[in-house]
């Protein structure tokens, strides 16, 4: 990005600095990423990936599985990029792999969670939702795509820029994507909590079994950790790549790496296959029980409003 003495370039696609030629303080991160930490997170995301593949095939939760695997692959590529940066802190390809892949990977995890909201509502009682379950696909998935595009374009643009002003413009685009992702997640969480409150207050509802409660607990935890990570990245990027937030490896490991591993494993532990196994997200006993109870309530209302249907008429004796 900036030209240094003797024609050296420290950042950007034309960077030619190495540790032999330039001090590490000239690099964008100003540190060499920890090899053990990167290796550990590559291994953990690989384990989660294999787990989601096995669980997804067994339970036939194809859409969820595809989103989770895509996110895990991006995380792995991002941490491979950090290994390249360790070898050469001025490695542009490594930085590009990190900034794009690690930034956008959680968008795929969010998409997986959004799909589960519609499935959960269909599983319990669609009539209690303020929004038709199908609309959740049309609301949150496009929102996720917008967030993905903004973060990917911003990350790529900032990485290939050759001036600080151009880098900052790219960072701001990524920041807009992150803010939009947080907004979408918060709206999702509010709608989900609203539905669960309405369901728990409804008369004649089916009692949630242990597996469903377990699934909902870990779904909520995963959503929380993804939100926490996004808030951290907003704080980290609001001052750009040249701030102390961006150059703090301990914070990155704690609030990006560790938090995202926990979020992904939460969805391994509370896998939707526990509830929606074999692809049966809506056609299940609890849904039919709910429909039957609703019909019974309607029948009681009709009889109370029309006494002629409440009991058979007495026979007439002559």
The 8 nearest C-alpha neighbors of each residue, nearest first, counted from 0:
[[1, 161, 10, 11, 162, 9, 8, 2],
 [2, 0, 8, 3, 9, 162, 10, 161],
 [3, 1, 8, 7, 6, 0, 4, 9],
 [2, 4, 7, 6, 8, 1, 5, 9],
 [5, 3, 6, 7, 2, 8, 21, 1],
 [4, 6, 7, 3, 2, 8, 20, 16],
 [7, 5, 4, 3, 2, 8, 15, 16],
 [6, 8, 3, 5, 16, 4, 2, 15],
 [9, 7, 14, 2, 15, 16, 10, 3],
 [10, 8, 14, 16, 26, 89, 25, 7],
 [11, 9, 0, 14, 8, 89, 27, 91],
 [10, 12, 0, 14, 13, 159, 91, 161],
 [11, 13, 14, 159, 91, 10, 158, 92],
 [14, 12, 11, 15, 8, 10, 0, 91],
 [13, 15, 8, 10, 9, 11, 12, 16],
 [16, 14, 8, 7, 13, 9, 17, 89],
 [15, 17, 9, 21, 8, 14, 20, 7],
 [18, 16, 20, 19, 21, 87, 89, 15],
 [17, 19, 21, 20, 22, 23, 87, 16],
 [18, 20, 17, 21, 22, 16, 23, 87],
 [19, 21, 17, 18, 16, 22, 7, 15],
 [20, 22, 18, 16, 17, 19, 23, 25],
 [23, 21, 24, 25, 18, 20, 26, 19],
 [22, 24, 25, 26, 29, 21, 18, 30],
 [25, 23, 29, 22, 26, 30, 27, 28],
 [24, 26, 23, 22, 9, 29, 27, 21],
 [27, 25, 29, 23, 24, 28, 89, 88],
 [26, 28, 29, 25, 10, 240, 241, 89],
 [29, 27, 246, 30, 26, 245, 88, 31],
 [30, 28, 24, 26, 23, 27, 246, 25],
 [31, 29, 28, 32, 23, 88, 246, 24],
 [30, 32, 85, 88, 33, 84, 29, 28],
 [33, 31, 85, 81, 30, 34, 84, 82],
 [32, 34, 36, 35, 37, 31, 85, 82],
 [33, 35, 37, 36, 38, 82, 32, 85],
 [36, 34, 38, 37, 33, 39, 40, 32],
 [37, 35, 39, 33, 38, 34, 40, 252],
 [38, 36, 34, 40, 39, 78, 35, 41],
 [37, 39, 41, 35, 36, 40, 34, 42],
 [40, 38, 36, 42, 37, 41, 35, 43],
 [39, 41, 43, 37, 42, 38, 44, 36],
 [40, 42, 75, 38, 44, 39, 43, 45],
 [43, 41, 45, 39, 40, 44, 46, 38],
 [44, 42, 40, 46, 45, 41, 39, 47],
 [43, 45, 47, 41, 46, 42, 71, 48],
 [46, 44, 48, 42, 43, 47, 41, 49],
 [47, 45, 43, 49, 48, 44, 50, 42],
 [46, 48, 50, 44, 45, 49, 51, 43],
 [49, 47, 45, 51, 50, 46, 68, 71],
 [50, 48, 52, 46, 51, 47, 53, 45],
 [49, 51, 47, 53, 48, 52, 54, 46],
 [50, 52, 54, 48, 53, 49, 55, 64],
 [51, 53, 49, 55, 50, 54, 56, 48],
 [54, 52, 50, 56, 51, 55, 57, 49],
 [55, 53, 51, 57, 56, 52, 50, 58],
 [54, 56, 60, 64, 52, 58, 59, 57],
 [57, 55, 59, 53, 54, 58, 52, 60],
 [56, 58, 54, 55, 59, 53, 277, 276],
 [57, 59, 276, 277, 272, 55, 60, 56],
 [60, 58, 277, 56, 278, 55, 61, 57],
 [59, 61, 55, 58, 63, 278, 62, 64],
 [62, 60, 64, 59, 63, 65, 55, 56],
 [63, 61, 65, 64, 60, 66, 111, 114],
 [62, 64, 111, 66, 65, 61, 60, 67],
 [65, 63, 61, 55, 67, 62, 66, 51],
 [66, 64, 62, 68, 63, 67, 61, 69],
 [65, 67, 107, 69, 63, 64, 111, 68],
 [66, 68, 70, 64, 69, 65, 108, 71],
 [67, 69, 71, 65, 48, 70, 66, 64],
 [70, 68, 66, 72, 67, 71, 65, 73],
 [69, 71, 104, 67, 107, 73, 68, 72],
 [70, 72, 74, 68, 73, 69, 44, 48],
 [73, 71, 75, 69, 74, 70, 68, 76],
 [72, 74, 100, 76, 70, 71, 75, 104],
 [73, 75, 77, 71, 101, 72, 76, 104],
 [74, 76, 41, 72, 78, 77, 73, 71],
 [77, 75, 79, 73, 74, 78, 72, 80],
 [78, 76, 97, 100, 80, 74, 96, 101],
 [79, 77, 81, 80, 75, 37, 76, 41],
 [80, 78, 82, 76, 81, 77, 75, 83],
 [79, 81, 93, 77, 83, 96, 78, 97],
 [80, 82, 78, 84, 83, 79, 32, 93],
 [81, 83, 79, 85, 80, 84, 34, 78],
 [84, 82, 80, 93, 86, 81, 85, 87],
 [83, 85, 88, 81, 87, 82, 86, 93],
 [86, 84, 31, 82, 32, 83, 87, 88],
 [87, 85, 83, 84, 88, 82, 31, 90],
 [86, 88, 84, 89, 90, 85, 17, 83],
 [89, 87, 84, 90, 85, 26, 31, 86],
 [88, 90, 87, 26, 91, 16, 9, 17],
 [91, 89, 87, 93, 88, 84, 92, 94],
 [90, 92, 94, 93, 11, 12, 89, 95],
 [93, 91, 95, 94, 90, 96, 80, 12],
 [94, 92, 80, 96, 83, 91, 95, 90],
 [93, 95, 97, 91, 96, 92, 98, 80],
 [94, 96, 92, 98, 93, 97, 99, 91],
 [97, 95, 80, 77, 93, 94, 99, 100],
 [98, 96, 77, 94, 80, 95, 101, 100],
 [97, 99, 95, 102, 96, 101, 100, 154],
 [98, 100, 154, 102, 97, 96, 101, 151],
 [101, 99, 73, 77, 102, 103, 97, 96],
 [102, 100, 77, 74, 104, 97, 103, 99],
 [101, 103, 99, 100, 98, 104, 150, 105],
 [102, 104, 100, 106, 105, 101, 147, 99],
 [103, 105, 70, 106, 101, 73, 107, 100],
 [106, 104, 108, 107, 103, 109, 70, 225],
 [105, 107, 109, 104, 108, 103, 147, 110],
 [108, 106, 110, 66, 70, 105, 109, 104],
 [107, 109, 105, 111, 110, 106, 67, 70],
 [108, 110, 106, 112, 107, 111, 105, 113],
 [111, 109, 107, 113, 108, 112, 140, 106],
 [112, 110, 63, 108, 109, 114, 113, 66],
 [111, 113, 109, 115, 110, 114, 108, 116],
 [114, 112, 110, 115, 116, 111, 109, 139],
 [115, 113, 111, 112, 116, 117, 110, 118],
 [114, 116, 118, 112, 113, 117, 119, 111],
 [117, 115, 119, 113, 118, 114, 120, 112],
 [116, 118, 132, 120, 115, 119, 114, 135],
 [117, 119, 115, 121, 116, 280, 120, 122],
 [120, 118, 122, 116, 121, 117, 115, 123],
 [121, 119, 123, 117, 122, 125, 118, 124],
 [122, 120, 125, 281, 118, 119, 123, 124],
 [121, 123, 281, 119, 120, 286, 280, 118],
 [122, 124, 120, 121, 286, 119, 285, 125],
 [123, 125, 126, 121, 120, 127, 286, 122],
 [126, 124, 121, 120, 127, 128, 123, 132],
 [125, 127, 124, 128, 129, 131, 120, 121],
 [128, 126, 125, 124, 129, 198, 197, 194],
 [127, 129, 130, 125, 126, 194, 131, 120],
 [128, 130, 127, 131, 194, 126, 190, 193],
 [131, 129, 128, 132, 134, 135, 133, 190],
 [130, 132, 134, 133, 128, 129, 125, 135],
 [133, 131, 117, 134, 135, 130, 120, 125],
 [134, 132, 135, 131, 136, 117, 137, 130],
 [135, 133, 137, 136, 132, 131, 138, 130],
 [134, 136, 138, 133, 137, 132, 139, 117],
 [135, 137, 134, 140, 138, 133, 139, 114],
 [138, 136, 134, 135, 139, 140, 141, 133],
 [139, 137, 135, 136, 140, 134, 141, 142],
 [138, 140, 142, 141, 136, 135, 143, 137],
 [139, 141, 143, 142, 136, 138, 137, 110],
 [142, 140, 144, 143, 139, 138, 145, 137],
 [143, 141, 139, 145, 140, 144, 146, 138],
 [142, 144, 140, 146, 141, 145, 139, 147],
 [143, 145, 141, 147, 146, 142, 148, 140],
 [146, 144, 142, 148, 143, 147, 149, 141],
 [145, 147, 176, 143, 149, 144, 148, 180],
 [146, 148, 144, 150, 145, 149, 151, 103],
 [149, 147, 151, 145, 146, 150, 152, 144],
 [150, 148, 176, 146, 152, 147, 151, 173],
 [149, 151, 173, 176, 153, 147, 148, 152],
 [150, 152, 154, 148, 153, 149, 99, 147],
 [153, 151, 155, 149, 154, 150, 156, 148],
 [152, 154, 169, 173, 172, 150, 156, 151],
 [155, 153, 151, 99, 157, 152, 156, 150],
 [154, 156, 158, 152, 153, 157, 151, 159],
 [157, 155, 169, 153, 158, 159, 154, 152],
 [158, 156, 166, 169, 160, 154, 155, 159],
 [157, 159, 155, 156, 160, 95, 154, 11],
 [160, 158, 156, 11, 157, 12, 155, 161],
 [161, 159, 157, 166, 165, 158, 162, 156],
 [160, 162, 0, 11, 159, 165, 163, 1],
 [163, 161, 165, 164, 0, 160, 166, 1],
 [162, 164, 166, 165, 167, 161, 0, 160],
 [163, 165, 167, 162, 166, 168, 160, 161],
 [164, 166, 168, 162, 167, 163, 160, 169],
 [165, 167, 157, 163, 169, 168, 164, 160],
 [166, 168, 170, 164, 169, 165, 163, 171],
 [169, 167, 165, 171, 170, 166, 164, 172],
 [170, 168, 157, 153, 156, 172, 166, 171],
 [169, 171, 167, 173, 172, 168, 153, 157],
 [170, 172, 174, 168, 169, 173, 167, 175],
 [171, 173, 153, 175, 169, 174, 170, 149],
 [174, 172, 150, 153, 176, 170, 171, 175],
 [173, 175, 171, 177, 172, 176, 170, 178],
 [176, 174, 172, 178, 173, 177, 179, 171],
 [177, 175, 146, 149, 150, 173, 179, 174],
 [176, 178, 180, 174, 179, 175, 181, 173],
 [179, 177, 175, 181, 180, 176, 174, 182],
 [178, 180, 182, 176, 177, 181, 146, 175],
 [181, 179, 177, 183, 178, 182, 146, 176],
 [180, 182, 184, 178, 179, 183, 185, 177],
 [181, 183, 179, 185, 180, 184, 178, 186],
 [184, 182, 180, 186, 181, 185, 187, 179],
 [183, 185, 187, 181, 186, 182, 188, 180],
 [184, 186, 188, 182, 187, 183, 181, 189],
 [187, 185, 189, 183, 188, 184, 190, 182],
 [186, 188, 184, 190, 185, 189, 191, 183],
 [187, 189, 185, 191, 186, 190, 192, 184],
 [190, 188, 186, 192, 191, 187, 193, 185],
 [191, 189, 193, 187, 192, 188, 194, 186],
 [190, 192, 188, 194, 193, 189, 187, 195],
 [193, 191, 195, 189, 194, 190, 188, 196],
 [194, 192, 190, 196, 191, 195, 189, 197],
 [193, 195, 197, 191, 192, 196, 128, 198],
 [194, 196, 198, 192, 197, 193, 199, 191],
 [197, 195, 193, 199, 198, 194, 192, 200],
 [198, 196, 194, 200, 195, 199, 201, 193],
 [197, 199, 195, 201, 196, 200, 194, 127],
 [198, 200, 196, 197, 201, 195, 204, 202],
 [201, 199, 197, 198, 196, 202, 204, 195],
 [200, 202, 198, 199, 204, 197, 203, 127],
 [203, 201, 204, 200, 199, 198, 292, 205],
 [202, 204, 292, 201, 205, 289, 293, 296],
 [205, 203, 202, 201, 206, 289, 198, 199],
 [204, 206, 285, 207, 289, 203, 288, 123],
 [205, 207, 208, 204, 285, 203, 199, 123],
 [208, 206, 211, 205, 212, 209, 210, 123],
 [207, 209, 211, 210, 206, 212, 213, 205],
 [208, 210, 212, 211, 213, 207, 214, 206],
 [211, 209, 213, 212, 208, 214, 273, 274],
 [210, 212, 214, 213, 209, 208, 274, 207],
 [213, 211, 215, 209, 214, 210, 216, 208],
 [214, 212, 210, 216, 211, 215, 209, 269],
 [213, 215, 269, 211, 212, 216, 217, 218],
 [216, 214, 218, 212, 217, 213, 219, 211],
 [217, 215, 213, 219, 214, 218, 212, 220],
 [216, 218, 220, 269, 219, 265, 214, 215],
 [219, 217, 215, 221, 216, 220, 214, 222],
 [218, 220, 222, 216, 217, 221, 215, 223],
 [221, 219, 217, 223, 222, 218, 224, 216],
 [220, 222, 262, 224, 218, 223, 219, 265],
 [221, 223, 219, 225, 220, 224, 226, 218],
 [224, 222, 220, 226, 221, 225, 227, 219],
 [223, 225, 227, 221, 226, 222, 262, 258],
 [226, 224, 228, 222, 227, 223, 229, 221],
 [225, 227, 229, 223, 224, 228, 222, 230],
 [228, 226, 224, 230, 225, 229, 223, 231],
 [227, 229, 231, 225, 226, 230, 255, 254],
 [230, 228, 232, 226, 231, 227, 233, 225],
 [229, 231, 233, 227, 232, 228, 226, 234],
 [230, 232, 228, 234, 229, 233, 235, 227],
 [233, 231, 235, 229, 234, 230, 236, 228],
 [234, 232, 230, 236, 235, 231, 237, 174],
 [233, 235, 231, 232, 237, 236, 230, 244],
 [236, 234, 232, 244, 233, 245, 237, 231],
 [237, 235, 239, 233, 238, 234, 232, 174],
 [236, 238, 234, 239, 235, 233, 174, 171],
 [239, 237, 236, 242, 235, 240, 241, 234],
 [240, 238, 236, 241, 237, 242, 167, 170],
 [241, 239, 242, 245, 236, 238, 27, 170],
 [240, 242, 239, 245, 243, 27, 238, 246],
 [243, 241, 244, 245, 238, 240, 239, 246],
 [242, 244, 246, 245, 247, 241, 235, 240],
 [245, 243, 235, 242, 246, 247, 234, 236],
 [244, 246, 235, 243, 242, 247, 240, 236],
 [245, 247, 243, 28, 244, 248, 29, 242],
 [248, 246, 244, 250, 249, 245, 243, 251],
 [247, 249, 251, 250, 246, 252, 32, 245],
 [250, 248, 252, 251, 247, 253, 254, 246],
 [251, 249, 253, 248, 252, 247, 254, 255],
 [252, 250, 248, 255, 249, 254, 253, 247],
 [251, 253, 256, 249, 250, 255, 254, 257],
 [254, 252, 250, 257, 251, 255, 256, 249],
 [253, 255, 258, 251, 228, 250, 252, 256],
 [256, 254, 251, 258, 228, 252, 253, 257],
 [255, 257, 252, 259, 258, 253, 254, 260],
 [258, 256, 260, 253, 259, 255, 252, 261],
 [257, 259, 261, 254, 255, 260, 256, 224],
 [260, 258, 262, 261, 256, 257, 255, 263],
 [259, 261, 257, 263, 262, 258, 264, 256],
 [260, 262, 264, 258, 259, 263, 265, 257],
 [263, 261, 221, 259, 265, 260, 264, 224],
 [264, 262, 260, 266, 265, 261, 259, 267],
 [263, 265, 267, 261, 266, 262, 268, 260],
 [266, 264, 262, 268, 217, 263, 267, 221],
 [265, 267, 269, 270, 264, 263, 268, 217],
 [268, 266, 264, 270, 265, 269, 51, 263],
 [267, 269, 265, 266, 270, 264, 217, 214],
 [270, 268, 214, 266, 217, 267, 265, 213],
 [269, 271, 267, 266, 272, 268, 273, 214],
 [272, 270, 273, 274, 275, 269, 214, 276],
 [271, 273, 276, 275, 58, 274, 270, 60],
 [274, 272, 271, 270, 276, 275, 210, 214],
 [275, 273, 272, 271, 276, 211, 210, 214],
 [274, 276, 280, 272, 279, 271, 278, 273],
 [275, 277, 272, 58, 278, 274, 279, 273],
 [278, 276, 58, 59, 279, 275, 60, 57],
 [279, 277, 59, 276, 60, 280, 275, 58],
 [280, 278, 275, 277, 282, 281, 276, 283],
 [279, 281, 275, 118, 278, 122, 282, 121],
 [280, 282, 122, 121, 283, 279, 118, 286],
 [283, 281, 279, 280, 286, 284, 122, 287],
 [284, 282, 286, 285, 281, 287, 279, 122],
 [283, 285, 287, 286, 288, 282, 289, 122],
 [284, 286, 288, 287, 283, 289, 205, 123],
 [287, 285, 289, 288, 284, 283, 123, 122],
 [288, 286, 290, 284, 289, 285, 291, 283],
 [287, 289, 285, 291, 286, 290, 284, 292],
 [288, 290, 286, 292, 287, 291, 285, 293],
 [291, 289, 287, 293, 292, 288, 294, 286],
 [290, 292, 288, 294, 293, 289, 287, 295],
 [293, 291, 295, 289, 294, 290, 288, 296],
 [294, 292, 290, 296, 295, 291, 289, 297],
 [295, 293, 297, 291, 296, 292, 298, 290],
 [294, 296, 292, 298, 293, 297, 291, 299],
 [297, 295, 293, 299, 298, 294, 292, 300],
 [298, 296, 294, 300, 295, 299, 301, 293],
 [297, 299, 295, 301, 296, 300, 294, 302],
 [298, 300, 296, 302, 297, 301, 303, 295],
 [299, 301, 297, 303, 298, 302, 304, 296],
 [302, 300, 298, 304, 299, 303, 305, 297],
 [303, 301, 309, 305, 299, 304, 300, 308],
 [302, 304, 300, 301, 305, 306, 299, 309],
 [303, 305, 301, 302, 300, 306, 299, 308],
 [306, 304, 302, 307, 303, 308, 301, 309],
 [307, 305, 309, 308, 302, 303, 304, 310],
 [306, 308, 305, 309, 310, 311, 302, 312],
 [309, 307, 306, 302, 310, 305, 311, 301],
 [308, 310, 306, 302, 307, 303, 305, 311],
 [309, 311, 308, 312, 307, 306, 302, 313],
 [312, 310, 313, 309, 308, 307, 314, 306],
 [311, 313, 314, 310, 307, 315, 308, 309],
 [314, 312, 315, 311, 310, 316, 307, 309],
 [313, 315, 312, 316, 311, 317, 310, 307],
 [316, 314, 313, 317, 312, 311, 310, 307],
 [315, 317, 314, 313, 312, 311, 310, 307],
 [316, 315, 314, 313, 312, 311, 310, 307]]
